[in-house]
Amino acid sequence: MSGLLYPIVKAALSGIIIMLVSEIARRYAALGALIASLPLISLLAIIWLWNDTADTERIAAHAEATFWYVLPTLPMFLALPLMLRSGMDFWAALGIACALTVALYLAAIWIAATFFGVKL
């Protein structure tokens, strides 16, 4: 594929996956969560990156960085339900959970560099 068609196909396929996950989650919360927890977007990004560049070092760097960036997102999935179940407004809870994630991203970048020599 060339020109404008390739990015349109990439966007459409990626969007369809997100739409399917949200529709499944609407009907079956646990199944939607299971599918959402799969690294589908990461795998698609790796496939697109391979197709675009065939650069194994770039893909390896992407996969390693993805590992370091996934870790700080995990507490959000515990903090958000705790806040919601305690009666906090959805948007406030989501904002706090996102702010927590940003703070943990910054911490992960520092920890990866300081203790593991990984530059993100």
Residue, then its C-alpha position, 0 to 999 in steps of 0.5 A: m500500500s502506498g500514499l494515503l491509503y496505508p495510514i488510513v488502513k492503519a487508523a481504521l484497523s486500530g479504531i475498529i479494535i478499540m470500538l470492538v473492545s468498548e462494545i464487548a466491555r459494555r456487554y461483558a465487563a470482565l471479557g472487555a477488560l481481558i481483551a483490553s489488557l492484551p497488548l493489541i495496540s502495542l503489537l499492532a504498533i510493532i507490526w506497523l513499525w516493522n512494515d514501515t522500517a524493518d528496523t529490528e533495533r528500533i522495534a527492540a527499543h520500542a518494545e523495551a520502552t513500552f515495558w517501562y511505560v506500562l508499569p506506571t499505568l498499572p496503579m491507575f487500574l486500582a486507584l480509579p475503581l477505589m475512588l469511584r466506589s468511594g463515591m467520587d465523581f467520575w471526572a474527578a476520579l479520572g483526572i486524579a488517576c491520570a495525574l497519578t499516572v503522569a507522576l508515575y511516568l516521570a518516576a519510571i523514567w527516572i528509575a529506569a535511567t538511574f537504576f537500570g541505565v535505560k534512557l526513555 
